[in-house]
Amino acid sequence: MDAATMQASREFFVVYFQDLSAGDIADQDVTKIQGELRRIAHTISGWTELVDDPNKLTCSCFSDRCCNLSDIIVKVAELVTIKDGELPLAVMKMFNMLAMQVGRLTLDGHREEDEYARGFDRMAKDEERRWQIGSQGPDDGRAALLFGMWTRMNRISEPGPNCTSKCLGAHAGNP
């Protein structure tokens, strides 16, 4: 898969997550949503193979981020339910968080050159600040679940030998 196709896929996935986070299930049932989420997870996990080609991506962390997000998307798929034609609020928030995290995936290893990823990176950093200061609003029992999911989404392994400066900054506590 070439970089342009990957970027188009990333943008499609982000729009899909954003639609779900807004509660727009577009006449989809649970099975269809879960199937689409598993397809997205499979596609993202397939991107890890590109790391083996040093001419494709320059950041060693890309593979780890893809695997992590793929696993989380599968977990979120298991939480999808529809009651009275609506997704649960906690699941809609998870889709919002997934949109930010998938949107910030830097497909070429150079976030500073990927304006799309930079925009989502700024959104994710704002979200991280809200979690750190506890300004997510009143806790209705979902906060611990959502904070745990957000923390898992931001988990980054140790930097590799070819990580970019932006990636290395993420390891210093700036997801």
Backbone torsions as a table, in degrees:
resi	resn	phi	psi	omega
1	MET	NA	129.6	-179.6
2	ASP	-83.1	167.0	-175.4
3	ALA	-60.8	-38.5	-179.6
4	ALA	-64.2	-40.7	178.7
5	THR	-67.0	-40.6	177.7
6	MET	-63.2	-42.2	179.5
7	GLN	-64.4	-41.3	177.9
8	ALA	-63.5	-41.2	177.7
9	SER	-63.3	-45.8	179.4
10	ARG	-56.8	-45.8	-178.3
11	GLU	-67.0	-36.7	176.1
12	PHE	-63.9	-44.6	-179.7
13	PHE	-62.1	-41.9	-180.0
14	VAL	-62.3	-45.6	178.8
15	VAL	-61.8	-41.8	178.2
16	TYR	-60.4	-46.5	178.6
17	PHE	-63.8	-40.8	179.4
18	GLN	-63.6	-40.9	177.2
19	ASP	-61.3	-45.6	178.9
20	LEU	-65.1	-36.8	-179.9
21	SER	-67.1	-23.1	176.7
22	ALA	-89.4	0.8	179.2
23	GLY	86.6	5.8	-179.7
24	ASP	-83.5	98.7	179.8
25	ILE	-96.8	-1.8	173.1
26	ALA	43.0	53.6	177.1
27	ASP	59.9	24.0	175.8
28	GLN	-88.5	145.5	172.1
29	ASP	-98.1	177.1	-176.8
30	VAL	-57.6	-45.0	-177.8
31	THR	-60.7	-42.2	-179.7
32	LYS	-67.3	-42.7	178.7
33	ILE	-63.7	-46.0	179.6
34	GLN	-61.3	-40.5	177.9
35	GLY	-63.0	-42.8	178.7
36	GLU	-65.4	-39.6	178.7
37	LEU	-64.9	-40.7	178.2
38	ARG	-66.1	-36.1	177.0
39	ARG	-64.7	-42.9	177.9
40	ILE	-62.9	-45.7	179.4
41	ALA	-59.5	-43.1	179.7
42	HIS	-63.3	-42.8	179.7
43	THR	-62.7	-47.1	-179.0
44	ILE	-64.7	-39.7	178.4
45	SER	-65.8	-28.7	176.4
46	GLY	-68.7	-23.5	178.6
47	TRP	-66.1	-21.2	-178.7
48	THR	-63.0	-26.4	179.9
49	GLU	-64.8	-22.3	-179.3
50	LEU	-70.2	-20.6	-179.7
51	VAL	-65.2	-26.9	-179.3
52	ASP	-68.0	-17.2	179.1
53	ASP	-101.6	104.3	-175.3
54	PRO	-61.9	-15.1	178.8
55	ASN	-84.0	-12.5	-176.4
56	LYS	-89.2	-54.5	-176.6
57	LEU	-130.4	148.9	-177.0
58	THR	-107.7	-7.7	-174.4
59	CYS	-107.0	121.4	179.7
60	SER	-64.8	-25.2	-177.2
61	CYS	-73.1	-16.6	-176.6
62	PHE	-56.3	-46.4	-179.6
63	SER	-60.7	-45.1	179.7
64	ASP	-62.7	-41.7	179.9
65	ARG	-65.5	-40.6	179.1
66	CYS	-64.0	-45.7	179.1
67	CYS	-61.5	-44.6	179.9
68	ASN	-61.1	-49.7	-179.7
69	LEU	-64.1	-39.6	178.4
70	SER	-59.2	-46.1	178.5
71	ASP	-62.1	-41.7	-178.7
72	ILE	-67.7	-39.9	179.0
73	ILE	-60.6	-41.0	177.8
74	VAL	-63.2	-41.3	178.6
75	LYS	-64.2	-41.8	178.4
76	VAL	-64.6	-37.6	177.8
77	ALA	-56.7	-37.7	179.8
78	GLU	-68.3	-21.4	-178.7
79	LEU	-90.9	-7.4	-176.4
80	VAL	-69.5	124.4	171.4
81	THR	-139.5	158.2	175.8
82	ILE	-129.8	123.5	178.3
83	LYS	-126.3	126.3	-178.1
84	ASP	55.9	36.2	176.7
85	GLY	77.8	12.6	-177.0
86	GLU	-130.9	148.6	172.3
87	LEU	-79.6	150.8	174.6
88	PRO	-63.1	146.9	-178.8
89	LEU	-58.2	-39.8	-179.5
90	ALA	-63.2	-39.5	179.7
91	VAL	-69.3	-38.0	176.8
92	MET	-62.1	-39.0	177.3
93	LYS	-65.7	-38.6	177.5
94	MET	-62.0	-38.9	177.4
95	PHE	-64.6	-37.3	176.6
96	ASN	-62.6	-43.5	179.6
97	MET	-66.3	-39.3	177.6
98	LEU	-63.8	-39.2	178.4
99	ALA	-58.6	-43.7	179.1
100	MET	-63.9	-45.8	-175.2
101	GLN	-69.6	-42.0	178.2
102	VAL	-69.4	-38.5	178.2
103	GLY	-62.4	-29.9	-178.0
104	ARG	-88.4	-2.9	174.8
105	LEU	-59.4	125.6	-179.3
106	THR	-94.2	106.8	-171.1
107	LEU	-75.0	-18.6	179.1
108	ASP	-111.7	4.6	179.2
109	GLY	83.2	-1.9	-178.1
110	HIS	-123.2	82.9	-178.0
111	ARG	-57.1	-34.6	-177.9
112	GLU	-63.5	-18.5	178.8
113	GLU	-102.3	-2.9	-175.7
114	ASP	-111.0	90.2	-175.0
115	GLU	-58.7	-38.1	178.5
116	TYR	-59.7	-49.9	179.9
117	ALA	-64.6	-38.6	179.5
118	ARG	-61.7	-40.0	178.3
119	GLY	-61.9	-44.3	178.5
120	PHE	-72.5	-29.8	175.9
121	ASP	-63.1	-42.3	177.4
122	ARG	-62.9	-42.0	178.5
123	MET	-62.3	-42.6	-179.6
124	ALA	-65.5	-38.2	177.9
125	LYS	-66.0	-38.6	175.5
126	ASP	-63.4	-42.3	177.9
127	GLU	-61.9	-42.9	178.6
128	GLU	-60.4	-42.6	178.3
129	ARG	-62.0	-41.2	178.4
130	ARG	-61.8	-41.4	178.5
131	TRP	-65.5	-40.1	-176.9
132	GLN	-68.0	-34.6	179.3
133	ILE	-94.7	-1.1	175.6
134	GLY	72.6	32.4	-177.4
135	SER	-100.5	36.9	179.7
136	GLN	-83.1	0.7	179.9
137	GLY	98.6	-175.3	-177.6
138	PRO	-63.7	141.4	-178.6
139	ASP	-85.0	116.1	177.9
140	ASP	-106.9	25.0	179.2
141	GLY	97.3	-9.3	-178.3
142	ARG	-92.9	-17.3	-170.8
143	ALA	-57.8	-45.3	-177.6
144	ALA	-64.8	-43.0	178.4
145	LEU	-62.0	-47.1	-178.5
146	LEU	-68.0	-40.2	178.4
147	PHE	-64.7	-40.0	176.7
148	GLY	-61.4	-42.3	179.3
149	MET	-65.7	-44.4	179.4
150	TRP	-60.9	-43.0	179.5
151	THR	-61.7	-42.3	178.0
152	ARG	-64.4	-37.7	-180.0
153	MET	-65.3	-30.8	-177.9
154	ASN	-89.5	-3.0	-178.4
155	ARG	-65.9	128.6	-180.0
156	ILE	-129.7	134.2	178.3
157	SER	-74.6	178.7	179.0
158	GLU	-60.6	142.7	-178.9
159	PRO	-65.8	145.6	177.3
160	GLY	-89.6	178.6	-175.7
161	PRO	-68.0	-20.1	-177.0
162	ASN	-116.0	27.1	178.3
163	CYS	-71.8	145.3	179.7
164	THR	-78.8	167.8	179.7
165	SER	-62.3	-36.8	177.9
166	LYS	-64.2	-41.6	178.8
167	CYS	-64.6	-44.3	179.6
168	LEU	-62.2	-33.9	175.3
169	GLY	-63.4	-35.2	177.7
170	ALA	-64.9	-32.9	179.2
171	HIS	-71.9	-20.4	179.8
172	ALA	-84.2	10.6	177.5
173	GLY	104.9	9.1	177.9
174	ASN	-113.6	86.1	-175.9
175	PRO	-59.6	NA	NA
